[in-house]
Amino acid sequence: MSTAPRQMHLAAHFPGVNNTTVWADPRSRSQIDFSSFEHLARTAERGLFDFFFLAEGLRLREHNGRIHDLDVVGRPESLTVLAALATVTERLGLAATVNATFNEPYELARRLATLDHLSDGRAAWNVVTSSDAFTGENFRRGGYLDRADRYTRAAEFVATARELWDTWTPDGTPRPFAHHGQHFAIEGEFTVPRSPQGHPVVIQAGDSPEGREFAASAADVVFTRHGTLEAGRTFYADVKARLAKYGRGPDELKIMPGVTFVLGDTDAEAQERAAEIRLQQVSPQNALLALEQVWGRDLSSYDPDGPLPGIDPDPGSSLVQGRVRHGDPLAVAARWRAVSEEKGLSIRQTVIETTGRQSFIGSPRTVAAQLAEFVAADAADGFIVVPHLTPGGLDDFVDRVVPLLQERGVFRSAYTGPTLRSHLGLAEPVWKA
């Protein structure tokens, strides 16, 4: 008896402020003009993607007291952009990153429910947290929130938002709410009727043990950094195994790593293009900036084509402000040194080798096969695709890879439902009085 292959989920990340985007490419356009968002969203919908994903930054990052070059033009507010995109798309899900540390449940629940109504059930919320006092200076509370408390607040925030979304009955009757918890004490009446999906889809992007537990208890989708096959399988098994304690099944949480891709007519051509793109992404200046983010020291006197510094990182450094440091700087530096020594790499070559998000590189047929392998091997339920060009970087993927995924029977040939939950195969939440 033959079994149907597992179906793949796809989402499109708008490449704005990050180290993936190649701004020097003449095809790059504005990350502010609405036409850029519209182009990528229409391309994703043409490719039958599940959703369109926007990141968010609440403060311009600084490096050694100066605005970081990649942040100069800033980022528009996500929900505003998505409300506009709801008018030029019909089926594509619309996912906004909104911080649970510097917002309040009542106000955000209203905005998300409103987007869900305006889009006929396509809204999603990527829940992120912050213990960064530098970012907190933009807000009244400042950076008061201890790192240990950020997920407890986020978990209560999501639970409170769901309470608010459930205050209207499915037949349209409003009921008062009252929530009194550790972080929020609110009561009153919610002003927006129950939305078409019941609740907007909740996405979570943390990778710490607390983040994984939060995802298992509260999220519908996990946006993860684990892009290699073995790392993906380990993360997938760990998070899926946590679901049972919350009475959830494996299919109730979709795991979607963020990935890049490079296509060529042949695998060799794609590899050449990928090397050229990485050199554009990691200029000599950006290589030193990346090094300083790990070392926490001013390394501007070092030669990007020379060896890594012999000095150790400063773990308590404030040289870089507003950027998350992934892992212990001393451990990261040790890993970089090992790679550099093993392969005889310069600073720039080491940064290229160690900081690239997992890419699928090859001909369209090779990339389609690689993507399908990840899903079949339980390393992912799908992917959040991060192009390196704004806004046309997704065009080739939709035109050349998606048809091959459909040919393999691992990706839809048409949308089968109107809401984001239907795209993801998620049931509408049971209404709770």
Secondary structure, 3 states (H helix, E strand, C coil): CCCCCCCCEEEEECCCCCCCCCCCCCCCCCCCCHHHHHHHHHHHHHCCCCEEEECCCCCCCEECCEECHHHCCCCCCHHHHHHHHCCCCCCCEEEEEEECCCCCHHHHHHHHHHHHHHCCCCEEEEEECCCCHHHHCCCCCCCCCCHHHHHHHHHHHHHHHHHHHCCECCCCCECEEEEECCCCEEEEECCCCCECCECCEEEECCCCHHHHHHHHHHCCEEEECCCCHHHHHHHHHHHHHCCHHHCCCHHHCEEEEEEEEEECCCHHHHHHHHHHHHHHHCCHHHHHHHHHHHHCCCCCCCCCCCCCCCCCCCCCCCCEECCCCCCCHHHHHHHHHHHHHHHCCCHHHHHHHHHCCCEEEECHHHHHHHHHHHHHCCCCCEEEECCCCCCHHHHHHHHHHHHHHHHHCCCCCCCCCCCHHHHHCCCCCCCCC
